[in-house]
Amino acid sequence: MDFALSEQQAAFRDLIRDFAGRSISPVARESELTGRYPEEIVEEMKPMGLFGMLVPTEFGGIAIDAVSYSIVFEEISKAWMGVAGILGTHSLATLMLARFGTSAQQARWLPDLATGVRRSGIALTEPQAGSDLQGIATVARRVGDHYVVNGTKTWITNARHADPLPVLVKTDPAAQPRHSGMSVLMVEQGMPGFSFGKDLDKLGYRGPESSEVFLADCLVPVENLLGGQEGHGLQQVLQALEFGRVNIAGRAVGVAQASLDRSLAYARERHAFGRPIADFQAIQLKLADMATEVQAARLLTWWAASALDSGRRADLETGMAKLYASEVCIKAALEAMRIHGGYGYSTEYEIERFYRDAPLMAIGEGTNDILRTVIARRLVLEEPS
Ligand SMILES: Cc1cc2nc3c(=O)[nH]c(=O)nc-3n(C[C@H](O)[C@H](O)[C@H](O)COP(=O)(O)OP(=O)(O)OC[C@H]3O[C@@H](n4cnc5c(N)ncnc54)[C@H](O)[C@@H]3O)c2cc1C
């Protein structure tokens, strides 16, 4: 068994690492603190093909494997997790179109989404329903050759830039089981009745906007129903979320690794009682735990990504990776703050940003407790081997 990346994967990682170190790291702190949207970074990511990571080559994408996909999120998040958010839900939207879209939908949207000319996101969460997606209240009623859509979505990352935006709706609110009445509609900017609210204030994850989305008698043509058949929306979304969990796990590994890197450098240079603090065993124990846990999280993420690459069902693997990596990330960011003492609390350093960014990874793409229930269900249902 070989835990190393292939030559091609390692070369790709070096490319992304170089880009993140050159173009993201130098501007991350100031952009994040001032809330400036990183437009110039977006422009650089377009020709690199990063908006087409999960788009088949026939539509102009780079169609990378899921391990490489997780590495993109790790390397970018080592520099600034917010930038990873610009690619995250966009890539899930492209995956849904590539897997489930009709040929007309794929030909219409995938080439522009692959190059970043068009961007996207994914609109699932509502003010009254996040984990319980079958409890959403957005309804799409078919009238002639259109759906009339009413509802509100919230926390939608990239909402202002998304065109088209996949929106999870109920096409048959009375259906039993409830998921059989759920569908995804590709809603386009400028459609009558479609609007979004102001950017929501948030603890971290600044850079990409997260906004409310309003659908008020919004008219969506029937040809915008993803896959052309009603009733498959929840399965379409759940498959995309398995990739989402790998991208969140990758981000968590990135922020945790950055916390470790900064802590190691600081422990070597900061002196107390006449010695570098790295000489104190109390500091060494923290560094050893961080390094061990970050590597374990990375390997778990690659393992989950490999499961996705094999094409088999991977809810257990991707759930474990996202759960573990995000908890490691939260702990590493806090340990980095302890190691940095007062400076860790200062906006002059990046530790406070890691600390603010880390908790999102335990919430997004399924909260960690929801993932525990998914993992446990698989364990309990499966025959012992
Ligand atoms: C910065 C940010 C960006 C986001 N971006 C997007 C986006 O782009 N698109 C999108 O659709 N959503 C997005 N979200 C929403 C996110 O996916 C949800 O917040 C998340 O799924 C949890 O849903 P909720 O907030 O409604 O919490 P709830 O579902 O209300 O959960 C509240 C608490 O109850 C627990 N809980 C709920 N049900 C159970 C259960 N059955 N068993 C045990 N515990 C349970 C949860 O674990 C949690 O601790 C974003 C959120 C944030 C903060």
PDBQT file of the ligand as one rigid body, heavy atoms in Angstrom, charges set to zero:
ROOT
HETATM    1  C1  LIG A 401     -20.968  30.589   6.031  1.00  0.00    +0.000 C 
HETATM    2  C2  LIG A 401     -22.018  29.609   5.589  1.00  0.00    +0.000 A 
HETATM    3  C3  LIG A 401     -22.130  29.313   4.237  1.00  0.00    +0.000 A 
HETATM    4  C4  LIG A 401     -23.150  28.443   3.806  1.00  0.00    +0.000 A 
HETATM    5  N1  LIG A 401     -23.299  28.235   2.456  1.00  0.00    +0.000 NA
HETATM    6  C5  LIG A 401     -24.381  27.516   2.040  1.00  0.00    +0.000 A 
HETATM    7  C6  LIG A 401     -24.677  27.375   0.631  1.00  0.00    +0.000 A 
HETATM    8  O1  LIG A 401     -23.932  27.856  -0.232  1.00  0.00    +0.000 OA
HETATM    9  N2  LIG A 401     -25.802  26.720   0.262  1.00  0.00    +0.000 N 
HETATM   10  C7  LIG A 401     -26.663  26.166   1.171  1.00  0.00    +0.000 A 
HETATM   11  O2  LIG A 401     -27.658  25.593   0.774  1.00  0.00    +0.000 OA
HETATM   12  N3  LIG A 401     -26.410  26.273   2.511  1.00  0.00    +0.000 NA
HETATM   13  C8  LIG A 401     -25.298  26.923   2.959  1.00  0.00    +0.000 A 
HETATM   14  N4  LIG A 401     -25.051  27.053   4.306  1.00  0.00    +0.000 N 
HETATM   15  C9  LIG A 401     -25.993  26.465   5.254  1.00  0.00    +0.000 C 
HETATM   16  C10 LIG A 401     -25.473  25.212   5.936  1.00  0.00    +0.000 C 
HETATM   17  O3  LIG A 401     -25.407  24.159   5.008  1.00  0.00    +0.000 OA
HETATM   18  C11 LIG A 401     -26.420  24.913   7.117  1.00  0.00    +0.000 C 
HETATM   19  O4  LIG A 401     -26.203  25.930   8.079  1.00  0.00    +0.000 OA
HETATM   20  C12 LIG A 401     -26.189  23.549   7.711  1.00  0.00    +0.000 C 
HETATM   21  O5  LIG A 401     -26.582  22.535   6.817  1.00  0.00    +0.000 OA
HETATM   22  C13 LIG A 401     -26.980  23.356   9.030  1.00  0.00    +0.000 C 
HETATM   23  O6  LIG A 401     -28.315  23.719   8.872  1.00  0.00    +0.000 OA
HETATM   24  P1  LIG A 401     -28.990  24.761   9.897  1.00  0.00    +0.000 P 
HETATM   25  O7  LIG A 401     -28.088  25.933  10.022  1.00  0.00    +0.000 OA
HETATM   26  O8  LIG A 401     -30.386  24.979   9.460  1.00  0.00    +0.000 OA
HETATM   27  O9  LIG A 401     -28.964  24.022  11.297  1.00  0.00    +0.000 OA
HETATM   28  P2  LIG A 401     -30.112  22.990  11.864  1.00  0.00    +0.000 P 
HETATM   29  O10 LIG A 401     -30.423  21.978  10.825  1.00  0.00    +0.000 OA
HETATM   30  O11 LIG A 401     -31.229  23.787  12.415  1.00  0.00    +0.000 OA
HETATM   31  O12 LIG A 401     -29.296  22.336  13.040  1.00  0.00    +0.000 OA
HETATM   32  C14 LIG A 401     -29.102  22.978  14.308  1.00  0.00    +0.000 C 
HETATM   33  C15 LIG A 401     -28.422  21.992  15.232  1.00  0.00    +0.000 C 
HETATM   34  O13 LIG A 401     -29.265  20.827  15.426  1.00  0.00    +0.000 OA
HETATM   35  C16 LIG A 401     -28.539  19.661  15.091  1.00  0.00    +0.000 C 
HETATM   36  N5  LIG A 401     -29.459  18.669  14.475  1.00  0.00    +0.000 N 
HETATM   37  C17 LIG A 401     -30.420  18.900  13.543  1.00  0.00    +0.000 A 
HETATM   38  N6  LIG A 401     -31.028  17.760  13.217  1.00  0.00    +0.000 NA
HETATM   39  C18 LIG A 401     -30.427  16.776  13.934  1.00  0.00    +0.000 A 
HETATM   40  C19 LIG A 401     -30.597  15.347  14.027  1.00  0.00    +0.000 A 
HETATM   41  N7  LIG A 401     -31.502  14.689  13.286  1.00  0.00    +0.000 N 
HETATM   42  N8  LIG A 401     -29.792  14.657  14.888  1.00  0.00    +0.000 NA
HETATM   43  C20 LIG A 401     -28.865  15.296  15.617  1.00  0.00    +0.000 A 
HETATM   44  N9  LIG A 401     -28.649  16.638  15.573  1.00  0.00    +0.000 NA
HETATM   45  C21 LIG A 401     -29.412  17.361  14.743  1.00  0.00    +0.000 A 
HETATM   46  C22 LIG A 401     -27.456  20.108  14.103  1.00  0.00    +0.000 C 
HETATM   47  O14 LIG A 401     -26.356  19.204  14.099  1.00  0.00    +0.000 OA
HETATM   48  C23 LIG A 401     -27.089  21.462  14.691  1.00  0.00    +0.000 C 
HETATM   49  O15 LIG A 401     -26.190  21.260  15.751  1.00  0.00    +0.000 OA
HETATM   50  C24 LIG A 401     -24.004  27.858   4.752  1.00  0.00    +0.000 A 
HETATM   51  C25 LIG A 401     -23.849  28.126   6.114  1.00  0.00    +0.000 A 
HETATM   52  C26 LIG A 401     -22.872  29.002   6.534  1.00  0.00    +0.000 A 
HETATM   53  C27 LIG A 401     -22.747  29.319   8.007  1.00  0.00    +0.000 C 
ENDROOT
TORSDOF 0
